[in-house]
Each structure stands twice: as C-alpha cells, then as structure tokens.
C-alpha cells in the first residue's frame, strides 16, 4: 500500500508474457495491464504505453429464445443443461453485425415454439448486467425449441450465474444441444 493513500502497488510479475498470462488466467483474474517501465499514467488518455489484456472465456450454449429487433434479433437468450433442464445463462447482444443478425434469425425461424424452454424463468428482477428476464420482458421474447448451439465469448460468470459481457461468435453444428453443460 502506498502510505495513507488507499492505493495498492503491484510489483513486476516475473516471466515471459505467455507465463504471466497463464498465471493470471490460473488465478481466475479478469486480465492484466502491461506497461512500459518508464511510462507514466495519463488520466483519460489511451496510449500504447499501457495495454489492457482481457482474458475472456468462451464455451458453447444452447439458444432457447431471442428478443426480436432490427435485422431480426436484438438479443439471443442462451443456456446450458443441468439436472433440472435448460438453465438460463444470459442475453447475448454483442458480436453481431446486421447481416449476421439476419442469418441467425433465419436459422431460428423453423424452431419457434410458444413456451419458454428455460427452467427458472422469469426472474423477479433484471440484473445490473442485463442477465435476468422479468415476467414483463418474457412477453417480448420469441421462444425456440432448444436445438441450435452457439459459441459465446464472455468475461466471467456473475454471482447470479449469468454471463457478463457476452458476445456471439457463431453457430455450432458439431455439438448436440443436449450435450451442452456449464464448463
């Protein structure tokens, strides 16, 4: 701690960049900041002297619905199977460009169903990160038979068991939806 300031000083981490990244990943941390030894922090400015490396996770998830929007989809609703059924993991809005939203929308059309396939929904309230689905929000959703699998990148699991900062990477045809479990 820097005396009386409330700030903590991080010492240099030994090893190569690859070794440091693996050590940080092994601790379950969100990322690491790399900086030039002789550089100073410049508040509000981004420079090449300080680089932020986020260590994101990814895995496959089952698509159980979506919120309609421009170009077909505003957000995918994804989950994974456990002993109780299809467990809701979160909404995925990032990672799409307009043509990709249209392609995924088209792929989901033959799978429409009337009932929500997720166990545990609705949630009493929406979470800070937008991970929950309230009863009011459920009326906006289009549910699909949980047969399509998507690869999703995310920063971490929240305390509520939801994905934080999730982004769509693509559809997967090599894995059955029933095989998808939380990793």
PyMOL commands that set and color helices and strands:
alter all, ss='L'
color gray80, all
select helices_A, chain A and resi 17-26+98-111+135-138+177-179
alter helices_A, ss='H'
color red, helices_A
select strands_A, chain A and resi 31-35+50-54+57-69+72-82+85-92+112-113+118-119+141-144+149-154+156-157+163-164+167-172
alter strands_A, ss='S'
color yellow, strands_A
deselect
rebuild
show_as cartoon
